Amino acid sequence: MNEENLITYYNKFNEDKRLTTRHGQIEYLTSMKYIHAYLKENAKIIDIGAGTGKYSIALAKEGYDVTAIELIKHNLRVIEQKSNLVKTYQRNATNLKKIPNETYDLTLLFGPMYHLITKEEKINALKEASRVTKKNGIIMVAYCMNDYAIITHGFKDNNIKECLKNNELNNQFHVTPKNIDLYSMVTIDDINELNSIVNLERIKIITPDGPSNYMRDILNKMDDETFELFIKYHLSTCERLDLIGAAAHTVDILRKN
């Protein structure tokens, strides 16, 4: 992970605004539905890679004990300005120093895996998330999906030949990020391998956004009634394995044994 590039990027990028767009609302509403499905009364939550606190603040307002971990100082200041209910710490997801073992009932790892480039970094982040989670606790991990990048950036935007020429893809059409890149993409097989290494049990795997990122312009033009029907459709299909691999994002819902 290139921390300097990441800090520069998030000092300019408005994460809160992204989640208020129509495709962002779908991601947020779906994620919150599954978060609530696994929350128990008086749960302690840690949000690793909390960004500007969209999830942390909402859950703290509901009365949960929430700790937000974030690498970018600017994002932490935004959380602190918006809410005094969330405990905030500046940490790297691969090294949650001074965060105690087995403390949290629910661990959210929604941001970091997008930006961790190497397998070793991803493994370390999963191990740290597991370490701070109570036995039988829930860990929810978000990933950016490889096939979405190939379909959109590669074929739709007509970059596929250049990407192959520049060795940005391997011969199986898997994105091969460089250390200077901000994002890394994974397949379901990659996710399965990481879970096996860290010994985490999958409960289920979903897509929080489904086809919405493919049709942003269409969603923005929908009348409210049609948009509500699209949300209903998405929530009824977000666990379908045939849709998950090619969606923009996947959330893996895991149990620590």
C-alpha positions in Angstrom: 0.0 0.0 0.0 1.3 3.4 -0.9 0.3 5.5 2.1 1.4 8.8 0.6 -0.7 8.4 -2.5 -3.7 7.2 -0.4 -3.5 10.2 1.9 -3.4 12.6 -1.1 -6.4 10.8 -2.7 -8.6 10.9 0.4 -7.8 14.4 1.3 -9.6 15.3 -2.0 -12.2 12.5 -2.3 -15.6 12.9 -0.7 -16.6 9.5 0.6 -19.8 10.8 2.3 -21.0 12.2 -1.0 -20.4 8.8 -2.8 -22.7 7.0 -0.4 -25.5 9.6 -1.0 -25.6 9.0 -4.7 -28.2 6.5 -5.8 -25.7 3.7 -6.5 -24.1 4.6 -3.2 -27.4 4.5 -1.3 -27.9 0.9 -2.5 -24.5 -0.1 -1.2 -25.1 1.6 2.1 -28.6 0.3 2.6 -27.6 -3.2 1.7 -24.6 -3.2 4.0 -26.6 -1.8 6.9 -29.3 -4.5 6.4 -26.6 -7.2 6.9 -24.9 -5.4 9.7 -28.1 -5.3 11.6 -28.8 -8.9 10.9 -25.7 -9.9 12.9 -25.8 -7.3 15.6 -26.8 -8.3 19.1 -27.9 -6.1 22.0 -25.1 -4.1 23.6 -22.7 -5.1 20.8 -19.3 -3.6 20.6 -18.3 -2.6 17.1 -15.0 -1.8 15.5 -15.0 -0.1 12.1 -11.5 -0.6 10.6 -10.9 1.8 7.7 -13.9 3.9 8.8 -13.4 6.7 6.2 -15.4 9.7 7.3 -17.6 7.6 9.5 -20.8 6.9 7.5 -21.3 3.5 9.2 -19.6 4.4 12.6 -21.7 7.4 13.3 -25.0 5.8 12.2 -24.4 2.8 14.5 -23.2 4.9 17.4 -26.4 7.0 17.1 -28.3 3.7 17.5 -26.7 3.3 20.8 -23.9 0.8 20.0 -20.4 1.2 21.4 -18.4 2.0 18.3 -14.6 2.4 17.7 -13.5 3.9 14.4 -10.0 3.1 13.0 -8.7 5.2 10.2 -5.4 5.8 8.5 -6.2 9.2 7.0 -6.0 12.0 9.6 -8.4 14.2 7.6 -11.1 11.5 7.7 -10.7 11.1 11.4 -11.2 14.8 11.9 -14.4 14.6 9.9 -15.7 11.9 12.2 -14.8 13.8 15.3 -16.4 17.0 14.0 -19.7 15.1 13.2 -20.0 13.0 16.3 -18.7 12.8 19.9 -20.2 9.3 20.2 -17.4 7.4 18.3 -14.0 6.6 19.7 -11.4 7.3 17.0 -7.8 6.0 16.5 -5.4 6.6 13.7 -4.0 3.2 12.8 -3.0 1.1 9.8 -5.3 -1.9 9.3 -2.3 -4.3 9.1 -1.1 -3.3 12.5 -3.8 -2.3 15.1 -1.3 -1.6 17.8 -2.7 -1.2 21.3 -6.2 -2.4 20.3 -6.9 -5.3 22.7 -7.5 -8.9 21.7 -11.0 -10.3 21.4 -12.8 -7.1 22.3 -15.5 -6.6 19.6 -18.6 -8.5 18.7 -18.7 -7.1 15.2 -15.7 -6.0 13.1 -16.2 -4.1 9.8 -13.3 -4.1 7.4 -15.0 -2.2 4.6 -12.2 0.0 3.3 -8.7 -1.4 3.7 -8.9 -4.4 1.5 -9.5 -2.2 -1.5 -6.1 -0.5 -1.0 -3.9 -3.3 0.3 -1.9 -4.4 -2.7 0.0 -7.5 -1.7 -1.3 -10.8 -0.4 0.8 -10.4 2.7 -0.9 -7.1 3.5 -4.3 -8.5 3.1 -3.5 -11.5 5.3 -2.1 -9.2 8.0 -5.3 -7.1 7.9 -7.5 -10.1 8.2 -5.4 -11.5 11.0 -5.6 -8.2 12.9 -9.4 -8.0 12.4 -9.6 -11.6 13.7 -7.4 -10.8 16.7 -9.6 -8.0 17.9 -12.8 -9.9 17.4 -14.4 -12.0 20.1 -14.7 -15.7 19.7 -17.8 -16.5 17.6 -17.9 -12.8 16.6 -18.7 -11.5 13.1 -16.2 -10.0 10.7 -17.5 -8.3 7.5 -14.9 -7.7 4.8 -15.4 -5.7 1.6 -13.5 -6.2 -1.6 -13.3 -4.6 -5.1 -14.0 -7.3 -7.7 -11.6 -8.1 -10.5 -14.3 -8.9 -13.2 -16.0 -5.5 -12.7 -12.6 -3.8 -13.4 -12.1 -5.9 -16.5 -15.6 -5.3 -17.9 -15.7 -1.5 -17.2 -12.2 -0.2 -17.4 -10.9 -2.8 -19.7 -13.7 -3.4 -22.3 -16.3 -0.6 -21.8 -13.6 2.1 -21.6 -11.5 0.4 -24.3 -8.3 0.1 -22.2 -8.0 -3.7 -22.4 -5.3 -3.9 -25.1 -3.2 -1.2 -23.4 -3.5 -2.9 -20.0 -2.3 -6.2 -21.5 0.5 -4.5 -23.3 1.6 -2.8 -20.0 1.4 -6.1 -18.0 -1.4 -4.7 -15.9 -3.3 -7.9 -16.4 -2.0 -11.5 -16.5 -3.1 -14.0 -19.1 -6.1 -15.0 -16.9 -7.3 -11.4 -17.0 -6.5 -10.8 -13.4 -5.4 -7.3 -12.5 -1.8 -7.2 -11.3 -1.5 -3.9 -9.4 1.8 -2.2 -8.8 2.9 -0.8 -5.4 2.1 2.7 -6.5 -1.5 1.8 -7.3 -4.4 2.8 -5.0 -6.7 -0.2 -5.6 -6.3 -3.9 -5.9 -8.9 -6.3 -7.3 -9.7 -9.9 -6.3 -11.7 -12.9 -7.4 -13.9 -15.2 -5.3 -11.0 -17.7 -5.4 -8.6 -15.1 -4.0 -11.1 -14.4 -1.2 -11.4 -18.1 -0.4 -7.7 -18.5 -0.2 -7.3 -15.6 2.2 -10.1 -17.0 4.5 -8.4 -20.4 4.4 -5.0 -18.9 5.4 -6.5 -16.9 8.3 -8.9 -19.7 9.3 -12.1 -17.8 9.1 -15.5 -19.4 8.5 -17.8 -17.9 5.9 -21.4 -17.5 6.9 -22.4 -15.9 3.6 -21.1 -13.7 0.8 -23.1 -10.9 -0.8 -22.7 -8.0 -3.2 -23.8 -4.7 -1.6 -24.2 -3.0 -4.9 -25.0 -5.7 -7.5 -25.5 -4.2 -11.0 -26.0 -0.6 -9.7 -22.5 0.5 -10.6 -23.0 -0.6 -14.2 -26.1 1.6 -14.6 -25.4 4.8 -12.6 -26.9 7.1 -15.2 -30.0 4.9 -15.5 -30.5 4.9 -11.7 -30.2 8.7 -11.6 -33.0 9.1 -14.2 -35.4 6.7 -12.5 -38.5 8.1 -10.8 -38.6 7.4 -7.1 -41.1 4.5 -7.4 -39.0 2.7 -9.9 -35.9 3.3 -7.8 -37.6 1.7 -4.8 -38.5 -1.3 -7.0 -34.8 -1.5 -8.0 -33.7 -1.6 -4.4 -36.3 -4.3 -3.7 -34.9 -6.3 -6.7 -31.3 -5.9 -5.6 -32.0 -6.9 -2.0 -33.7 -10.1 -3.3 -30.7 -11.0 -5.5 -27.6 -9.7 -3.6 -26.8 -13.2 -2.2 -26.9 -14.9 -5.7 -23.4 -16.3 -6.4 -23.9 -15.8 -10.2 -24.1 -12.0 -9.6 -21.5 -11.6 -7.0 -18.2 -12.1 -8.9 -18.9 -9.5 -11.5 -20.3 -6.8 -9.2 -18.2 -3.9 -8.2 -18.0 -4.9 -4.6 -18.4 -8.0 -2.4 -18.9 -8.3 1.3 -17.7 -11.5 2.9 -19.5 -12.2 6.2 -17.3 -14.4 8.4 -17.3 -15.9 11.8 -14.2 -16.1 14.1 -14.0 -19.6 15.5 
